[in-house]
Amino acid sequence: MASKKKYSYYLRGNQLALIEEDTGLGSGTCSLSNYKNQSACENAGGTWTKASTSGADMGQYKSPQESITDGLEIEYAYSPRYRLGDSSATFGGLGDEKFIMGGWFIDQTQYLCFVIPSYTLAGDPGSAGSTPYDNAGVDQHILVTKSQLWNGVHKVKASNSAGYIQTYTQPSKKYRTGPFSGAGLGSNSDGYISGADTEEVWVNLLLSVGDFVFISTATSGDNGIYKVTSITEVDGGAESAQKAYLGTKYFLNQEDDIDEWQTGDSHWATDTSVFPYRMKYDPCYITTNIDLLNDEADTIDLPEYLAKALVYYVKAKMAEDQGDMERMQYNEVKFRALMNRYENSRIWGSRRIAPGIGAIR
């Protein structure tokens, strides 16, 4: 016997969340012995009788914990805050107006930055083909998707060939990311970075095996995303004696998808100074050419009923500001009538009209 499931939903802004009733928490009795909750009882073929129909005994709601095949359908409409751009000169696909980013970090000014990956093992970030920083100009908007934390629209503060895009987003929470110091650290051709004995930077205390580091301003071909493979510590040694080996470089061929990252051992060709950032590995997409709904020239994507209703709503507010209460009430009545028509147009199923008690039959 299939168990019964009860679902509900709630709204938060323009977001919809689906929740499931945890029937195992409600009190009651099972027609079979040794079954203490509704789910187990019904799955075994028994009948569950609730002790009460009050809200306290009806179970609690939680996030759905299982996949439902061909069983749920949700229709939910909302007015977006942005539109994807329509460029006649480009296709708008991956590598054109859509790019894969390797992750992110919070810089020394507390701005969120997205890291551009290298396209080849020996290449710098964005060294081949079209690059995100060519398309993501200052004060333009980008759309982030598939990220663990930062999905949505962000405004670009700076975009440069150093390999990352800086946004105006300033997270309130502190993350363990960003630059190590105001000056560069030493790197060795054997594939490690270390303090320069002048900055009080101890990489053995700042990094752990498995951390990700973004290298910029290095010798050509050395910039990119690296993973810490080992740490060498020397008790009582100088900064330069503490070494963090970045033996594994992460790169992404342009034809690859977001889950097809390549790795390889790429060591620095010469000893040099690098500027490293501790970053979060979080592959995601950014889409450029975003048209944000922010001025009078934008087109609001509304159905006909709601477009007309919006006109009456604005007229009502203007009349209210002018102190014309009669005109305000007139426009509000028109506004509510159109809103009711729109809601009725979204109700599915047959409509029946029953005659009144005194009607001729």
Number of C-alpha atoms within 10 A of each C-alpha: 8 9 12 11 11 10 14 11 10 10 9 7 7 10 10 13 10 14 17 17 19 20 19 16 17 21 19 16 17 19 13 14 9 9 16 17 18 26 19 17 21 19 13 14 14 17 14 20 12 16 12 12 10 9 9 11 15 19 17 15 17 13 12 14 9 6 7 8 6 6 6 7 6 7 5 8 9 10 10 12 12 18 16 15 14 12 10 7 6 9 11 17 10 16 16 16 24 20 23 24 24 27 23 27 25 25 18 14 8 16 16 22 25 25 26 29 29 27 23 22 20 20 17 27 27 22 17 13 9 14 19 26 21 13 17 24 19 16 14 18 22 26 20 22 17 15 18 11 9 18 14 13 18 20 18 21 19 17 21 14 17 18 26 26 23 23 22 15 17 14 12 7 5 9 12 10 17 23 19 21 15 9 14 20 23 20 26 18 13 15 19 22 25 25 24 19 14 11 14 12 19 21 23 20 11 12 17 15 14 12 17 24 24 29 23 23 18 21 15 13 18 24 25 31 30 28 21 19 16 18 17 13 17 12 7 8 9 17 22 19 20 22 24 27 22 28 19 20 26 22 25 23 15 17 10 13 12 15 9 11 15 15 17 14 13 19 20 21 14 14 16 16 19 21 20 25 22 23 27 21 21 17 21 22 21 24 25 24 20 20 16 17 14 10 7 7 7 12 10 14 14 13 11 11 17 17 14 15 21 16 13 21 19 15 18 24 18 14 18 15 11 11 11 13 14 12 16 21 15 14 21 19 14 16 22 14 13 20 17 11 12 16 11 10 10 9 9 7 6 5 7 6 5 7 9 8 7 6 7 6 6
